Amino acid sequence: QSGKMNYSYIYFIVIIFYVNMAIRLTNVPIIRDSLTKYGINNIKLQNAILAVIGKESNFIPKSEDLNYTTVKRFKMYFSRVPDQLIPSLLNNPVALGNYVYSGKYGTPAGAGYLYRGRGLNQITYLDQYKKIGDQLGVDLVKNPDLLNKIEYAAPAAAIYFSNGIKTYRKKIIDKYGVDLAAIKPTDDPLKILKAVVNINAGLGAKQSLVDDQYGVSIPYYKLITKTPVINTTKTILPIILGSIALYYLLKN
């Protein structure tokens, strides 16, 4: 009886893991639809953007976690912060957000944490909130948490990358040798991925950071290119109901 109980709990944990992943992947077709709507039709480019979104949010829109607990991890992302200030910013997300994001790109003093990264690809700064909100037709400046709802997050991400592709088109061509606005069948998909990572990180980002984020994006790229579209009703609901039934069968 004890062995049966242990087995049932292990099975239940495994099923929860896969159901959680399936739920996350239900957002993928929603994001693809938004990319298409905003003119991003090339499948290689869509896959690259989805990989970056996976790396940033695991396909679930959310607010940036600024609660850094170690100096090593802190310096990886905020290398320009003076060493003497780091102790006061560790385990202090509000202070960190206000320090690193205030006074930049339209973000007033003391509002950095309010306009920290949100959404599927962690859109940051007041100017970006306003620009993308204007294009969406919603007030993201007054309602920044709307970016954490998939119905706004998906088109917001599409707008962000569409704007970035247009703005940095020539610089991306010069740096990576690919034209994201006119991708050819022979273009290397991993070069496209790295270019998209660089757009999301900012063209002025340190190369070491871009390389690190590219590496983290690779598993998501493989997942996106190998995983079929998940249909919520046909896939997740039967798994949940079947898992619950089998769990109680094994338990009893």
N, C-alpha and C positions, 0 to 999 in steps of 0.2 A: 504493500500500500504506500509506504514512504517513497519507494522508487518511482511509483506511478505519479505521486504528487510532485516530486522534484521534476520529473520529465514534463509534466503539464505546465509547470511554471516556466521552465526554460523555453518550451514551445511558445507560450504566451508572450514572452519577452521578444523572441525572434519575430513573431507575427507583428507585434507593435512596431518594431523597427521598420519592417517592410511596408506596413500600412502608412507610417509616418512619411517614408520616402515617396510612396505613391501619391499621398495627398499633396506633397510639395510639387511633384511633377505635373499635377493637374493644372498648375499655373503656366506651364510651358506653352501649351497651345494658345492661351490667352495672350502671352507675351508675343508669340509669333504673329498673331493677328494684328497686334498694335504696331509691330515693326513693319508689317506689310502696309498697313494703313498710312504710315508716315514715310512711305517710299523706300523702305529697306527690304528689298525683295530677294536679293541673292542669298541662296541657302548657306553658302560658306560664311557670309557675313552675319547672317542670323545666328548660326551655330556659334560663331566667335563671341557675339554679344551675349548669348545665353550662357556661355561658359563663364564670362566675366560676371554676369548677374549671379550665377551659381556660386562663384567664389565670394562675392560680396554679401549675399543674403541667403544662399541656399534656396533660392526661388520663393522665399517668403519675405514680403516687404517688412522692414523693421527700422528702428532708430539705431544709430551708431553707438556701440558700446565703448565709452571712453574711460572705463574703469580699469586702468592699467595698474598691475600690482608688482611688476618687476622692472628694474632699471633696464635690463637687456631688451625686453620687448618694447619698452617705451622708446628707447633710442632707435630701434628699428624703424619706427614710424614718425618720430618727432626728433630727428637728429639735430635740428637747429636750436632746440631749447637749451639754454645755458645749464650746465650741470648743477649749479647752485640752486636752481629753481625746481629741479626734478622732484626732490622729496616732498615739496608742498603740492605737487600735482599728481603724485601717485595716490591711488585710492580716492581721488577727488574729481569725478567726471565733470561736474559743473565748472570748477576752476580751470580744468584743462581745456574744456570747450571754449570758455571765454578767453583764455590766453591764446590759443592757437588760431581761432577763427574770427575773433573780434577785430574790427579795423581793416578788414580785407573784403574786397568785392562787395562793397555796399553794406557790410555788416557792422552796425554801430557798436561802440564799446559796451560790454556787458551782455551782448546778444549772441555771442559766438555759440554758446551751448544751445540756445533756442534754434539756431539755424545750422546745427550739426548735421551729419549725414543721415539721410532717411531714404526710404523707398527700396526698390530692388537693387539699385546700383549706388546707393549712398550719395544722393544729391546734396550738395553743401553750399552754404553762403546765401545771404539774402538776395543778391542779384540773380542767382540761379533760380531760387524759389519764385521770384517775381517774373523772370523771363519765361520760365516753363509754365508757371501758373497762367500768365497772359495767353500763351499759346493754347493751353488747355481750356481756358475760359473759366477758371476758378481762382479764388484768392488764396494762394498758398502762403502768402506772407502772414495773413491773419489766421490761417488754418493750416499750419505746417504738417500736422499729423495726418492730413488727408493723404499724404504721400505713403502712408503705411496701410492704405486700403488698396487692394489689388486693382480695383476699377480705375483708380487714379495713378497708381504706381506703374502699371504696364505702359500706358501711353506716355507718362512722364519720362520713363527710361527711353522709350522710342524717340521722343523729341530730343532728349539729351544727346543720344548718339547721332541722330540725324543732324543736329546742329554742329556737333563735333566733327563729323565727317566733312561737312561743308567748310567749316572754319579752318581745319588743319589739313585740308586735302593736299596741298602742295608740300607741306612739311612732312607728311606721312609718305608721300611718293619719294621725296629726297632721302628719307631715313630708312624706309623699308622696301622701296622699289615696287610698291603695290598702290594702285589707285582704287581706294575703297568706294568711289563713286562709279567706277566702271571696271569691276572685277572680271578678269579673263578666266576661262576654264583651266588654263595652265598655271594660274597663280597658286602659290603654296598656301594651303589653309592655315598652317601654323604661323606663317608670316602675317597673315591677316589677323590671327588671334593676338599676336604680340602687338600689332598696331592698335587694335581695339583696347587691349590692356593699357597701352600708353595713353590713349585718348581718355580713358576713365581715370587714370592716375594724374593726368595733366601732362602736356608736352614738356613742361619744365621740370618734371619729377626726376629725381636721381635715377640713373640707370640701374643701380643695384636694387632699388625698390621696384622698378618696372620688371626686372628679371625675376625677383622674388614672387611678385604677384602673377607673373606669367606661369611660373612653376606651379603655383597653387591652382591656377585655372585649368591646367592640363587634365586632371582627373575629371573635372566637370565637362570639358570638351569631349572626352571619351564617352562619358555617360550620355551626353546629349546626342552624339552621333550614332550611338548604338542602341538607345532605348526607344521603343515605340511609343506613340502617343498614348497617354493613360486616359481611359474613359471612366469617369468617376462612378457612374451608375452601374456600368457593366463589370467593373473591376474591383473597386474598393468595397462597395457594399456587400457583395457576396463573400469577400475575404473576411470582413469584420464579422458577419453573421456566422459564417462557417467556423471561424476561429473561436468565437464565444461558445458555440455548440460543442466543438471538440474539446475545448478547455474543461467545460463542465462534465463532459463524458469521461475524460481522463481523471478528473478530480473525484468523481463518484465511482 
